[in-house]
Amino acid sequence: MIKPIYGGQAVVEGVMFAGRKHSVTAIRRKDQTIEYFHMLRQTNPTLSFLKRIPLIRGIVAILEASANGAKHFQFASERYDLDPKDDDTLNEPKKEESKLSLILSVAVIGVLSFLFGKFLFTIIPVFLANFTKPLFPTKTAQVLVEGAFKLLLLLAYIYAVSLTPLIKRVFQYHGAEHKVINAFESNVPLTIENVQRQSRLHYRCGSSFILFTVIVGVFVYLAVPTDPLWLRIVNRIALIPVVLGISFEVLQFTNRLRSIPVLRWLGYPGLWLQLLTTKEPSDEQVEVAIASFQELLRLEEGQEATKAVR
């Protein structure tokens, strides 16, 4: 039987996993208890149709993941460091319209943050490459230099943020998330010991996707002019959806080929980037990841959740 595909992401002091119908976040509270946040994935006929169209489906999936991920990240950020005595105050009934407004606001912020980040990492390399025009005047050279600057900016940014204690722990939970998925896909019982034996790298990771946008961008930009500068900037902005869509397809393609000895190398650049975006987790962090995934499996299988608190 073909196993269902599950995705996830690290949050502050926890892990979120998403299935076909539900998404679940588990976090480690300040008092060492594990708390859960559940969301039922809404079915939208238009989005479901768009997610069946190659190139377009990637953009829809990315924006949807950004919106949903922002809600889970907000839950984790608000709850992980609270004392138990604060629970009663935070769980007081709220107006449904206020809840809906908050959820929509967080979703919009998540999408806009993704788009703004993509915009900056697309435009800044254009200006940096343009400064090197006296040394690299040809179109091909400019595109390659631009891609090199984009890669250097990406690596420098990831390395810089990984030095902060909070992000370092998020990257450890990122590793725990991958280990759990790898254990599940390998039919290994989800115990802490078994999960810890798994790799912290995974072909479907969003980190791999980010790197593919750099590589794919180089090939796409070769098809459009680089002069004058204003046209180059317009092209880069207009082609963001194209680069995202193709990169998503490349990510899916490399994932399907990972069992073929020679072709599996196509996904290795993304795995190498994950050496920066993931860290080896502790047993306690793996325990949280396992709890989150098992709670998702219970919900996906239609069983009543036994540990939900929100």
Secondary structure per residue as TSV (DSSP state, phi and psi in degrees):
chain	resnum	aa	ss	phi	psi
A	1	M	-	360.0	136.3
A	2	I	-	-75.2	127.7
A	3	K	-	-73.0	143.4
A	4	P	-	-66.8	153.9
A	5	I	-	-95.1	126.0
A	6	Y	-	-115.8	146.0
A	7	G	E	-120.5	174.8
A	8	G	E	-170.2	179.3
A	9	Q	E	-158.9	156.3
A	10	A	E	-83.4	146.5
A	11	V	E	-128.6	-177.4
A	12	V	T	-65.9	116.6
A	13	E	T	57.1	34.5
A	14	G	E	-175.8	-171.8
A	15	V	E	-139.5	140.0
A	16	M	E	-109.2	136.6
A	17	F	E	-124.2	145.0
A	18	A	E	-127.8	138.4
A	19	G	-	-117.7	-158.5
A	20	R	S	-71.9	-34.6
A	21	K	S	-117.8	-19.9
A	22	H	E	-136.6	162.1
A	23	S	E	-136.0	143.4
A	24	V	E	-135.4	137.1
A	25	T	E	-118.4	135.3
A	26	A	E	-119.4	133.9
A	27	I	E	-129.0	155.2
A	28	R	E	-93.6	115.8
A	29	R	-	-76.3	169.2
A	30	K	T	-60.4	-31.2
A	31	D	T	-89.0	12.5
A	32	Q	S	77.1	1.4
A	33	T	-	-78.2	161.3
A	34	I	E	-105.5	128.2
A	35	E	E	-117.4	148.0
A	36	Y	E	-119.4	150.4
A	37	F	E	-131.7	124.7
A	38	H	E	-111.3	144.6
A	39	M	E	-137.5	132.1
A	40	L	E	-84.2	125.9
A	41	R	-	-74.4	120.4
A	42	Q	-	-74.7	138.9
A	43	T	-	-95.8	121.8
A	44	N	-	-118.1	116.7
A	45	P	H	-55.6	-39.3
A	46	T	H	-65.6	-46.8
A	47	L	H	-64.7	-39.4
A	48	S	H	-61.4	-39.1
A	49	F	H	-67.2	-45.0
A	50	L	H	-64.4	-31.5
A	51	K	T	-76.0	0.7
A	52	R	T	-100.6	-3.5
A	53	I	S	-99.1	118.7
A	54	P	T	-53.5	147.0
A	55	L	T	75.6	-49.9
A	56	I	H	-72.7	-36.1
A	57	R	H	-60.4	-32.3
A	58	G	H	-66.0	-43.8
A	59	I	H	-64.0	-44.0
A	60	V	H	-61.7	-44.8
A	61	A	H	-63.4	-39.1
A	62	I	H	-66.4	-47.4
A	63	L	H	-65.7	-38.6
A	64	E	H	-65.3	-42.3
A	65	A	H	-65.1	-37.6
A	66	S	H	-64.8	-42.0
A	67	A	H	-66.4	-49.5
A	68	N	H	-67.2	-39.8
A	69	G	H	-62.6	-34.1
A	70	A	H	-63.6	-36.0
A	71	K	H	-66.7	-43.0
A	72	H	H	-67.9	-38.2
A	73	F	H	-67.1	-36.9
A	74	Q	H	-65.0	-43.4
A	75	F	H	-56.6	-49.0
A	76	A	H	-63.1	-42.8
A	77	S	H	-65.3	-34.0
A	78	E	H	-79.6	-29.5
A	79	R	H	-104.4	-25.6
A	80	Y	T	-65.1	-32.3
A	81	D	T	-106.7	16.8
A	82	L	-	-86.5	147.9
A	83	D	-	-78.3	150.5
A	84	P	G	-55.0	-30.2
A	85	K	G	-66.8	-17.4
A	86	D	G	-83.2	-9.7
A	87	D	H	-61.5	-44.1
A	88	D	H	-60.3	-40.0
A	89	T	H	-66.8	-42.3
A	90	L	H	-73.4	-25.2
A	91	N	T	-95.5	11.7
A	92	E	S	-62.4	145.9
A	93	P	-	-57.9	140.9
A	94	K	-	-122.5	157.0
A	95	K	-	-65.3	138.2
A	96	E	H	-59.9	-37.3
A	97	E	H	-66.6	-31.5
A	98	S	H	-69.1	-41.0
A	99	K	H	-61.3	-46.3
A	100	L	H	-62.2	-41.7
A	101	S	H	-62.3	-41.0
A	102	L	H	-65.1	-44.7
A	103	I	H	-61.8	-43.9
A	104	L	H	-64.9	-39.9
A	105	S	H	-63.1	-44.9
A	106	V	H	-64.2	-41.2
A	107	A	H	-62.6	-44.7
A	108	V	H	-63.0	-43.0
A	109	I	H	-61.6	-40.6
A	110	G	H	-61.7	-45.0
A	111	V	H	-66.4	-45.5
A	112	L	H	-64.3	-37.2
A	113	S	H	-63.1	-42.8
A	114	F	H	-61.6	-47.7
A	115	L	H	-65.0	-39.1
A	116	F	H	-66.1	-42.7
A	117	G	H	-61.8	-43.6
A	118	K	H	-63.3	-38.8
A	119	F	H	-61.2	-48.3
A	120	L	H	-62.8	-45.8
A	121	F	H	-72.8	-9.5
A	122	T	H	-92.9	-40.2
A	123	I	H	-84.7	-42.0
A	124	I	H	-56.0	-45.8
A	125	P	H	-60.9	-27.0
A	126	V	H	-62.1	-47.8
A	127	F	H	-67.7	-40.1
A	128	L	H	-62.8	-43.4
A	129	A	H	-65.9	-35.9
A	130	N	H	-63.2	-32.0
A	131	F	H	-65.4	-23.3
A	132	T	T	-92.2	8.9
A	133	K	T	-57.7	-37.3
A	134	P	T	-59.7	-30.8
A	135	L	T	-88.3	-34.5
A	136	F	-	-128.8	78.9
A	137	P	-	-79.7	-23.3
A	138	T	S	-77.0	159.5
A	139	K	H	-61.1	-47.5
A	140	T	H	-61.0	-43.7
A	141	A	H	-63.2	-41.1
A	142	Q	H	-63.7	-41.6
A	143	V	H	-64.6	-41.1
A	144	L	H	-67.5	-41.4
A	145	V	H	-64.7	-41.3
A	146	E	H	-60.6	-43.6
A	147	G	H	-63.8	-38.2
A	148	A	H	-64.8	-42.8
A	149	F	H	-62.9	-40.2
A	150	K	H	-62.8	-42.6
A	151	L	H	-65.3	-43.5
A	152	L	H	-63.5	-41.4
A	153	L	H	-62.7	-42.5
A	154	L	H	-61.9	-49.0
A	155	L	H	-64.8	-41.6
A	156	A	H	-64.2	-41.0
A	157	Y	H	-64.8	-47.8
A	158	I	H	-61.6	-44.3
A	159	Y	H	-63.1	-42.2
A	160	A	H	-63.6	-46.8
A	161	V	H	-70.6	-26.7
A	162	S	H	-69.5	-14.7
A	163	L	T	-79.7	-17.0
A	164	T	S	-78.2	140.4
A	165	P	H	-56.4	-41.3
A	166	L	H	-64.4	-49.1
A	167	I	H	-67.8	-34.4
A	168	K	H	-58.7	-41.8
A	169	R	H	-69.8	-36.4
A	170	V	H	-61.5	-41.0
A	171	F	H	-66.6	-31.1
A	172	Q	H	-67.1	-42.0
A	173	Y	H	-66.6	-31.0
A	174	H	H	-61.5	-43.9
A	175	G	H	-62.3	-40.0
A	176	A	H	-63.4	-39.1
A	177	E	H	-59.9	-47.6
A	178	H	H	-63.3	-40.6
A	179	K	H	-61.9	-41.4
A	180	V	H	-64.8	-45.9
A	181	I	H	-61.8	-42.4
A	182	N	H	-63.4	-39.7
A	183	A	H	-65.2	-43.8
A	184	F	H	-61.9	-46.1
A	185	E	H	-71.5	-17.0
A	186	S	T	-96.7	6.0
A	187	N	T	60.5	35.8
A	188	V	-	-97.7	133.6
A	189	P	-	-54.8	138.3
A	190	L	-	-83.7	73.8
A	191	T	-	-106.5	159.0
A	192	I	H	-57.6	-43.6
A	193	E	H	-63.3	-45.9
A	194	N	H	-65.9	-41.9
A	195	V	H	-66.0	-40.1
A	196	Q	H	-62.7	-23.7
A	197	R	T	-74.6	-15.9
A	198	Q	S	-78.4	162.6
A	199	S	-	-72.5	148.0
A	200	R	S	-88.1	5.2
A	201	L	-	-107.3	148.8
A	202	H	-	-150.2	141.1
A	203	Y	T	-63.2	-33.0
A	204	R	T	-86.8	7.3
A	205	C	-	-63.2	146.5
A	206	G	H	-64.0	-25.7
A	207	S	H	-62.6	-41.7
A	208	S	H	-61.6	-40.2
A	209	F	H	-60.4	-43.8
A	210	I	H	-60.0	-43.2
A	211	L	H	-66.0	-38.7
A	212	F	H	-63.1	-31.2
A	213	T	H	-63.8	-32.8
A	214	V	H	-68.6	-47.5
A	215	I	H	-67.2	-46.9
A	216	V	H	-64.1	-38.3
A	217	G	H	-56.8	-39.6
A	218	V	H	-58.4	-45.5
A	219	F	H	-70.4	-38.8
A	220	V	H	-67.0	-42.4
A	221	Y	H	-68.4	-21.3
A	222	L	T	-65.9	-18.1
A	223	A	T	-90.4	-3.6
A	224	V	S	-127.7	157.8
A	225	P	-	-69.4	154.1
A	226	T	-	-107.3	-6.8
A	227	D	-	-125.2	144.4
A	228	P	S	-73.1	177.8
A	229	L	H	-60.4	-40.7
A	230	W	H	-62.5	-37.6
A	231	L	H	-69.7	-35.5
A	232	R	H	-62.1	-43.0
A	233	I	H	-65.1	-44.6
A	234	V	H	-60.7	-43.6
A	235	N	H	-60.0	-44.6
A	236	R	H	-62.1	-43.7
A	237	I	H	-66.2	-44.8
A	238	A	H	-65.1	-29.7
A	239	L	T	-90.1	-1.2
A	240	I	H	-54.2	-48.4
A	241	P	H	-61.5	-36.0
A	242	V	H	-65.5	-46.7
A	243	V	H	-63.4	-42.2
A	244	L	H	-63.2	-44.4
A	245	G	H	-63.8	-45.5
A	246	I	H	-67.0	-40.3
A	247	S	H	-62.7	-37.5
A	248	F	H	-63.1	-42.5
A	249	E	H	-66.0	-38.3
A	250	V	H	-63.7	-42.0
A	251	L	H	-61.0	-45.6
A	252	Q	H	-64.0	-38.4
A	253	F	H	-64.3	-47.3
A	254	T	H	-65.7	-31.4
A	255	N	H	-66.6	-38.1
A	256	R	H	-69.8	-23.7
A	257	L	T	-96.5	3.0
A	258	R	T	-68.2	-14.8
A	259	S	T	-91.3	-4.4
A	260	I	S	-94.6	118.8
A	261	P	T	-47.9	-47.2
A	262	V	T	-81.3	-47.5
A	263	L	G	-70.6	-18.8
A	264	R	G	-62.4	-19.6
A	265	W	G	-65.0	-20.3
A	266	L	G	-60.8	-28.8
A	267	G	G	-91.6	-2.8
A	268	Y	H	-64.6	-38.8
A	269	P	H	-54.8	-40.9
A	270	G	H	-66.2	-37.6
A	271	L	H	-65.9	-36.6
A	272	W	H	-64.2	-37.7
A	273	L	H	-64.6	-32.9
A	274	Q	H	-65.9	-15.5
A	275	L	H	-63.6	-23.2
A	276	L	H	-91.6	-37.6
A	277	T	H	-89.3	-4.0
A	278	T	-	-127.2	151.6
A	279	K	-	-132.3	158.4
A	280	E	-	-66.7	125.7
A	281	P	-	-85.6	160.9
A	282	S	-	-81.5	168.5
A	283	D	H	-61.3	-37.4
A	284	E	H	-65.2	-37.0
A	285	Q	H	-71.3	-38.5
A	286	V	H	-63.5	-37.8
A	287	E	H	-59.3	-41.4
A	288	V	H	-64.9	-43.0
A	289	A	H	-63.0	-42.4
A	290	I	H	-63.2	-43.8
A	291	A	H	-60.6	-42.3
A	292	S	H	-62.9	-45.0
A	293	F	H	-68.2	-41.2
A	294	Q	H	-66.4	-34.8
A	295	E	H	-66.3	-38.7
A	296	L	H	-63.4	-43.7
A	297	L	H	-60.8	-38.8
A	298	R	H	-61.6	-43.6
A	299	L	H	-69.0	-41.6
A	300	E	H	-65.4	-31.0
A	301	E	T	-87.5	2.9
A	302	G	T	82.8	11.1
A	303	Q	-	-83.5	153.0
A	304	E	-	-71.4	130.8
A	305	A	-	-67.6	134.4
A	306	T	S	-105.7	-11.3
A	307	K	S	-123.5	10.6
A	308	A	-	-69.3	140.1
A	309	V	-	-125.3	-9.2
A	310	R	-	-136.4	360.0
